[in-house]
Amino acid sequence: MKTPKTEIREPIGCFECDAGMMHPIVEDYTIELKSLGKVIIPKVPMQRCDCCGDTLIDGDGSAYIDDYVDKATNALRPEELNHFLEKYSLTQKEAAQITGYGEKNISRWLSGRARATTSVSNFFRTLIAEPSAFERLKSKNWSEVTPTGTFIERMPDAEEKQVLQCIDYKKLVELGLVAKVTRQAEKRTEVCRRFCCEDLIDFKQYTESASEGIAALKDTQQKSNLISSGTWIRLGEMAAQHIEVAPYDREKLRLVIHELREYTQHAPEAVIEHVQATLCKVGVALVFVPIMKESALRGCTRLLDPSKALIIHGLKYRNISQFWLVLFHEIAHLLLHIETPEDFFAEYEYSSDDPREAEADEWARNTLVYQNELTEFATRHPKPALRELAQFSSKIKVHPAIIAEVFNRRAGKDVLAYSYLAKNELFPRFTAEQVKKLWQVTADRIIKAANSG
């Protein structure tokens, strides 16, 4: 691959130090890819400050990196997807209906704004190479008959066994979504029946595509796989089908933030239904889905359509501060980053450094505990006593557990020990019964959605 020729430009001032000038350089660049691990990209054009050494990768460099990664991962190219549309005389909408990947994803892959995963790329290449496979898929997806849920039980093949290993079957049993069985053939049938998939390869494609375009709060150090996280997202989407909401209004959502903030003062069981009702009034469906093994997602959000937004909460850390910080993190994405269903978040494996995630974290903390008030409080009480924390909590109308977590985050250390706060009933946790009740409400909606087709 040749390094792109860049036009000679006048050096620009450094944005970092304001003292130096940025000059063009060519240097190797290292990137971490989930599928390949650490990859060294040779001779990437960049700019570097002659004073502070700050390095900037501009548009030419970014395009060069994207092209290199596309080739390294063998990602589906826009011209391949365009050939698929032309070969079968399909519009983007028709292709989305047949494949199930969504019109916005088709558009992004065609325009080059997003990179298809390996499984998606291989899926489309198979359809291009095998017209019979396309015709079978087309017939299945264009049928207006609701699936009956009758599947032939058989042992999963080698590829299906790998899929089965990625599914948190035990959690699906706990939710009452599948039967408690032990044989792999029975588990295969149960999963296919519940999700109306022809086989587990179909299920894999269905779940992996769910992770594309979401705004998610993820534990980046935790082992994860797209099938498990995609299952978690699909369950939330199914539950949201049976939540009636007013038409989504971004500005109205902004206006209810103060109301949601004040709910933090009360016990979770006393306010969660009020929180859900408040969000429904502005077009947001809030559902709770238990974290699946290797899903790694605490929460996520997306616009299901222009009139309905979805927030999925995992209740992973079952304390009141994390409940609110995760919820406000997802609200931040809706207010700051997502205006239409077409607004795109890159596949999560490439977005660990996405500044929007840090921005959502910052917005959540600053909205729950106003920075100017916290700064004033910390200045007067660098190591606050319980009484001082409780008084500040009462003054700003936010639970002391949230204040403690934000305070510690700002300090960079645990000034306020969580165990000590919990001992004095200032850091409450959700009980197992409370969590189970919330998850079961979601499970009931999922079953209703599946049974109604």
N, C-alpha and C positions, 0 to 999 in steps of 0.2 A: 504494500500500500504506500503510495507516494504522499509525502507531506504536502498539504495544499499550499499553493502560492498565495501569499497575502500581499495586498497592495501596500506600498510604502506610505506610511502615515507620519504626520508630525507627532513627536512624543507628547503625551498628555501628562498632566500633573497627577501625582499619586493621591488617591482618595484616602489612604490610610494615614500617612504622615504629613501630607501637604507640603513637604519640603523637597522631595525628590521628583524625578520624572520616570514614567513608565517606558521601557524600551522592549522591542520584540526579541524573544529568544525561542529556541527550539529545544525541548527537553523531554525525556521519558516521563510518563505519568502512570501511577499505579492506581488501580480501581479494584474494589472487592465485588465480585459477582457471586450470587448464591449458587448458581449452577456450575461455575468454574473455579471459584475461590479467587485468590489474588492474581490479577492479570496486569502485566506491564505493557503499556501502550507506548511504542517508540515514537520519538520525534514529534511531539505534540506542540503546535505553535502556542506560545503564551506571551505575556508581557510581565516584566519585573521592574520594580522600583530600584533605581540606582542609589537610593539612600537607605531605606528601611528593609529592602529585600522582599516586600510584599509581592505576591505573584497573582496575576489575574489571567483566567482563561476566558477569552472573548468568544464571539460568535463563531469564528473560523475554527478555533480549538475545540469548542463544544460539538460542532458538526463533525469534525474529524474523529472525536472520541465516539460519538454516536454511531458513525459509520463502521468504525473498528469493532465496537461491541456487537452491532448487528451481524457482522460477518463471523465473529468469534462464537456467538451463541446460535448461529444459523437461524436467526429470526426471520419470520415471514416478511418478505419485501412488499412494498406497495404495489409494484408491478405484478407480482404473483397473485395478490388478492384481486387486482383489477382483471387479470386473466381469468380468474375464477368467475367473476361477475359476467364477463363477456362470453365465456364458454357456455354458461347455462342461461344467458340472457336474463340476468337478475338485476333488479334495483337494489340499492343498499337496504331498503326496508324489507324486501323479500328475502334477501340473504340473512338478515337478522331473524326473521320469523322462522326460517328453515333451520338455521344452526343454533338458535337460542342464545347467541352471544350479545345481542342488543345492537340497535342501529348506531348508537353513539360510539360503541367500540369499533364497529366496522368502519365508521367515518374516521376515527382516530388512526386506525391501522393504515387506511388508504392514504391519509394525508401525511403519515410519518410522525404524527404528534405523539404516538405511543408505540411501544414495542411489544409485539405478541410474545407470549410465553412459548417455550419449546413444545408443550403439548398442543397448544392452539395452532402453532405453525405446522406441526405434523398432521393435525386434524385436517386443515385446509388442503395441504398437499396430497393427502390421501383422497379427498373428494375430487381434486383436480385429476389425479391419476386414474381413479376408479369411478367412472360414471355410474356404475351399478350401485356403488355405495352412496353416491349422491341421490339417486332416485329412491333408494330405500329410506334415506333420511328425510327426503322431501315428502314422501308419502306419509311417513309417521307423523311429522310435525304439521302437515297441512290438514290432517284429519280433524274434523270438528267433533269427533266422538271422545267423550271424557274417558281416560284410561280406566279400565275396570279393576286394576290392581291384581289381576291374575297372572302369575308368573310361573314358569316351569322351574322347579327346583333342581339344581344341579350343583356339583362341586365347582367352586370358582377356579378358573385357570390360573396360571402363574402370575399374570399381570393383575388379575382381579384380587389375588391374595395380597399383593403389595398394597392395593387400594384399601383392602379390608384392615390391614395393619395400621393405616393412618386414621381410621374412624374410631371415635370414642364410643364404642358400642355400649359400654356400661352406662355412660351418661344418658344415652338415648333410652335405655331401659328405665333408668330412674325417672325420666320425664314421662314415661308411659307411651312413648312413641313407637317402640318396637317390642316384640315379645322377648322374654328372657330365654334364650336358647344357647346351646353350646356348640353345635356342629356348624362348620363354616358354610356349608350349603344352606342351612336354615338362616344364618345371619345374612348371607347374600340376598336371599329371598325377602327377608324382612326389610332390609334397606331399600332394595329396588321397589318394593310395594309402597313403602311410606313416601318415597320421593318420586314415584311414577317414572322410574328410569328402566330402560330396557335391560341394562346390565350394569356392572360396576364401572366399566369404562365410560359409559354414558354418565353415570353419577360423578365420576372424576371430572369430566369436562364441565358438568353442571356446577360443581362446587368451586373448581379452580377459577372459573370465570367470574365468580361473585366478588373476588378480591380486587378486581380491576376497577379503578375509579372511585374507591371509597376513601374517606378521610378517617384514619384509624389511630387510636392510641395503643401502641404495641410495646411489650416488654422485649427490647431488642436483644437482650442476653439470653432469652429463653429459646429452647429448641422449638421450631415450628414447622408446619407443612401447610401447603395451600388447600389441601383437601379438608383438613380439620378446621382451619380458620374459615374456609368457604362454607362448610357445613354450618358453623356458628352463625355466619351472616345470613345464609338462606333460611335458617330457622327464624331469625328475627324478621326477615322479610315476610315469611308466611304468617307470622303472628300479627304483623301490622296490617295485613289484608282485612282483618276483622276489627279494626279500630277506626271508628268514624271521627274524622277531624274536620274543622272548618278549612276553607281554602288557605293554603300556606301563604303567610304574609311576613316577609323578613322584617319590615319595620315594626309590625306589631310584636314580633318576637323580641325585638330590642326593648320595647316598652314594658314587657313583663319581667325583665331581668331583676328589677328591684323587688318585685313581689316574690320571685323565686329565691332571691338572696335572703329574705326575711324568714322563709320557711326553714332555713338552716338551724334556727334556734330551737326547733321542736324535735321531739322523738320521731324517728323515721316512720314508725308504723302509724303515727298520727297525721303525717303530711304527704306521704308518697302518692296517695290517690289524688290529693289536691294538686300536687306537682304535675301528675299526668293530665289532669283535667285542664290545668292552666296552659300546658303545652298544646293540648288538643284544640283549644280555642284559637291558637295562632297557626294551626296546620302541622303540628309536629307530633308524631306517634312515638311515645317512649315505651320500649319493651325491655324485659330482662331475660337474658339467656345465659345459662351457666357456662362458665369457661370449659372448653373441651381440651383434652390432652393435646399438647403441641399446637394449640390455636394461637396462644400468646397475645391475643387481643383483649384489652380491658373494655374498650368501647369503640364504636364507629358511627359514622353518620353519612347520609347521602340524601339527595332528593330523588324519591322514587319516581316522581313526575312533577311538573310545575306546581301542582296543587297540594302535594303531600311530601313532607320531610320525615325521615326516620332516624331515630337515635336508638342504638342497641347498647345496653349497659350489662356488663358481665358480673358486677358485684364481686370482683376477684378479691380485693382487699376489703374485708367486711367491716370497715369502720366508717364512721360518719364523715370524716374529713375526705377520705378517698371517694366516697359516694358522690360528694358535691364537686370535688375537683375534676373527676372524670366527666361528670355531667356537664359542667361548665366548659371543659375543654372541647367537648363535641359541639356545644352551642356556639363556641367561638368560631369553629370552622364554618358553621352556617352563616354567621354574621360577617366574618372577615374574608372568607375564601370561596364560598359556594353561592352563586347567584342563580344558576340554572342547572337542570339535570346534565347539561353538556359540560359543565366545568369539570376539569379532569385532574385527578390526583394520580401520579404515576404508580405503577405496581409497587407494592410496599417494599420489596426487596431492593429497590433502587432509591427509596426515599428516606432512608435512615437519617440523612443529613438535610432533609427538607426543612427550610427555615420556617415554614408554616406550622410545623409541629411545635417548635420552640415558641413561636408567636402565640399559638393557642394556649400553651401552658402559661405563658406570661399573662395573657388576657384573663385566664381563669383565676389566677392568684390575685391579680390587681383588682378584679371585679368583686371577688368575694371579700378581700381585705384591702381597702384602698391604700395605695402605697404611701401617700402623704400622712395618713393617720397612723399607719404602722411605723413609719420612720420616727414620728414624734413620740409614739409610745416606747419604741426601742431605745430612743435617746434618754428618756426619763427612767426606763426600767430595762437596762441591758440584760438582766437576769431576773425576770419578773416572778414574784411570788404568786401562789394560787389565787389569793385574794385580788391582786392587781390584774391578773389575767381575767378573772371573772368580771371585775368592774369594767374593764375595757370591752369585753364581750357584750355586756349589757348596753354599753354606750353605743357601739356600732351595729348592734343587732345581728351578730354573726356568732355561731357556735364557737366556744373556746377551743375545741379540737381543731377546727379549721385554722384559727388564728395561730395555734401552736405549730401546725405543720408549715404554714407560710412563714412564720417567724424563724423557724429552724432553717428553712430553705434559704431565706435571706442571709442568715448568719453563717451558713455553710457548715453548721454543726448542730447537734441536738442540745440546744440550750435548755429546752423544755423536754424532759424525759417523758416519753410516751407511757412507759410502765407506771411512772409516778402519777401521771395525769389519770390513767385508767384506774389506778387504785383509789383515787379521789373522785371517781365518777365524772371526770371531765373529758374522757376520751372513749365514749361508748362504742360498742360494736353491735352489728346486726346479730340477732340470735339465729341459730340454725333454722328455727321454725319460721322466722320472718323471711329468711332467704328462700326457703322451700316454698312458702306461700306465693312469693312473687314469681318464682320460676314456674310454678304450676299453672298460674294464670296464663303465662305465655304458652305453656304446653297445650292447654285447653284450646287456645286460639289456633295453634299449629294443626292440631288434630281436626278442628273444624274446617280449616282452610283445605287440608288434604282431602277430607271427605267430600267437600263441596266441589272439588276439582278446580 
